[in-house]
């Protein structure tokens, strides 16, 4: 399975990496909080490195942003 690993800046939060499927659906939040972020959508094709991480995760976040900038996006295989 192909996907993406998004590395976020570290501001002391419980997660600094998000792993998504090829559509940008979060599968894993590392090192903690997978149960909180699993199923959220990150629009991979629109996300730019150096900008705040875009995220859609109803009912809490509707087309919003995390407070953390994206440091890297790389393709991965599960």
Secondary structure as GFF3:
##gff-version 3
##sequence-region A 1 78
A	DSSP	beta_strand	2	8	.	.	.	ID=ss1
A	DSSP	beta_strand	15	21	.	.	.	ID=ss2
A	DSSP	beta_strand	26	31	.	.	.	ID=ss3
A	DSSP	alpha_helix	34	37	.	.	.	ID=ss4
A	DSSP	beta_strand	52	57	.	.	.	ID=ss5
A	DSSP	beta_strand	61	77	.	.	.	ID=ss6
###
